[in-house]
Amino acid sequence: MYRQVIKPLLDILTATLLFLILLPVFLLVTVFLALSLGGNPFFFQRRPGKNERIFTILKFRTMNNQRDQYGELLADEKRLTPVGRFIRTTSLDEIPQLLNVVIGNMSLVGPRPLLPEYLALYSEAQKKRHSVKPGITGWAQVKGRNAISWKTKLNLDIWYCEHISFWLDLKILFLTVVKVFKREGINADGQVTTEPFNGTN
């Protein structure tokens, strides 16, 4: 009952309310990023959702598109702007995903939507993470976010899918707020972005 009816309804109602409350912040971040990046402040990317159906995720863009003399994009740490770094460390870049929740592509709580190219790398057990809608935050995020290994992260996703409940979601949301204020687990040591998943790490 909770998974099929109550959770989707709470997602839409809560995401709509949160977006309206955060609308002034959304507009302010949009303007600052547009000025600092000199262009589009939004980041669109195709991601697999429930049952591996592909959808377009919406986030704030935190890196510029600067390239080297050969036309290749510079390393992530060189493209991450000071404003973008602040937006990322405070998790403000996730605000636009509330619109994904309202549309129905995502949930407030669930396994984070990863890249389509990872689908072929998952084990049968790891594929269970796509049995539910992906979330803005999840069990793996409050247990270490990007500072833990891929194996641990995916195992935590599987555990969540097998134990979904109202109280677990409430706990995850509470712990997410704590993590955001403490700015914990944003990246692994020495990295500004997450190391790509290769099926073994």
N, C-alpha and C positions, 0 to 999 in steps of 0.2 A: 504493500500500500504506500509506504513512504517513498520507495525508490521510483515507482511508476507514476504516482499522482501528486503526493504532497511536495516532494523535492522539486519537481519541475515548476510547480505553482509558486513555491517560495522563492525559487531562483528568479523568476520573472518579476515578481512583486518587489523583492529586495533589491535587485539590480536596477530596476527603474527608479526606486526611491534613492538609492545611493548615487546614481548618475545625476539626478536632479539636485541633490545636495552638493555634489562635487562639480557641478557645471561651472561655477566661477573659476575653480582650480583648473578644470579642463580647458577653458578658454585662455586662461593666463599661460598655461604650459604651451598651448598651441602657438600663441604669439611669440613667446620666448624662443621656442625651437625653430619657428619659421625664420626669425631674425638671425639666430646663431648658425643655422644650417644654410641659410640663404635659399630656402625653397620649401618643398613639401615637408611638413612636420610629422606626417603619418607613415607608418610602415605596414605594408600589406604583404602577407605571405600565405601560401597554401599549406594547410596542415590536415592530417587525418584526424577525424573525430570518432564518434561512436560508430561501431561496426566498420571502421576504417574508411568511412565516407569523407571525402576531401571537402574542406570548407576554407574560407579566407579569414585569417585572423587579423585583427586590427590592433596595432600598438603605436605608441609614440616612437618616432625615429630618434635614436640617440647618437648615431654615427653619420659622418658626412661621406661623400662619395669620392674623396680625393684618390688619385691614381699616380702611379710612378711613371717614369719616362717611357715604359713599355706598354702603358695603358692598363696595367694590372692594379686592382684595388690595393691600397696600402694595408698594413697589418691592422687588426682591430684596435689595438692600443693607440695607434697613431690617428685613427679616424674618430675615436671617441672624444667628443668635445667636452669642455668643462661643464657646460650646462647639461649635456647628455649624461655625464657621469653622475651629476647630482640627481637628475631625473631617475636614473637607473638605481642608484643606491637607496633612494627613498621609495622605490617601487611605483612612482607616479606614472611610469611608462605603461603600467598595466590598466590604467583607468579606462581607455577606449574599449577594452575587452568586455566591459559591462554591457556594451551594445551587442556583442556576440551572445551574451547570456540572454538579453532581452529577445533577440532574434530566435534563439533556441539552439544555436550551434554549440554552446558551451554551458557549463554549470558554474556556480560560484566555487564549489569544491569538487575536485576530481583529479585524475592524473593530468599533468601538464601536457598540452598538445605538442608533439615533437615533429621532426621533419619527415616528409613522405619517404625519403630514401632509407629511413631506418626500418620501415615495415618488413623488408626482406631479410633483415638481420635478427629479428626477434625469434626467440624460442617459442614453442607452443604455449608454455606457461606465461611468457612475457606478453603474448598476444592478448591475454585476458584484460590488459589495461584498456583495450578498446571495446570492452563490453559495456562501458558506461560513457557518458559524455565527459569530455576533458574539462578541466577546471581552471579557474584563475589562480587558485591555490590548491594545495593538496597535502596528503599525509607525508609525502617525500619532501615537500617544501618546508614543513615545520620541523622535520627531522634532520635537516641539514642543507636543504635547497641545493645549490650547485657545489657545495664544499664536500659532498660525499660521492662515492664512486657510482658509476652507471649501474653496476650490478645491484648495489644496495638500493639505489633510487627505484629501479624497476621492481625489485622485490617488495618495496614499500607500496608501490602502486598496486601490485597484485593483491597484497594484504588488504588495502583499502577497498578494492572492488569486491572482496569476499566478506567484508564486515561493514558495509554501508549502513548507517543509522543516523537518525536525527541528532542524537547526542554526540556522535563522532564528528559529524559535520560542524556542530556548534563548537566543539573543542578545537577543531582545526582552524575555524575562523578566529577564535579567541587567540590561539597561539600565533596565528599569522599577524595579527595586530601587534603582538609582543615582538615578533621577529622584525617587523618593519621598523618599529621604534628603536630596536637595538641594532638594526642593520647587520644582522648575522647571516652568514652562509651565502652571501651574494655571489661570490665566485671562489673557486679553489685558489689556494695560495699562488701568487705570481701570475694570475691570469685575469683578464678583464672580461672574457667571455667563456662559455662552457666548452670544454674539450669535446669534439665530435664523438658520437657513439660508433664503435666499429664492430660490435657484436661480441667482443671479448672483455672490454674494459669495464 
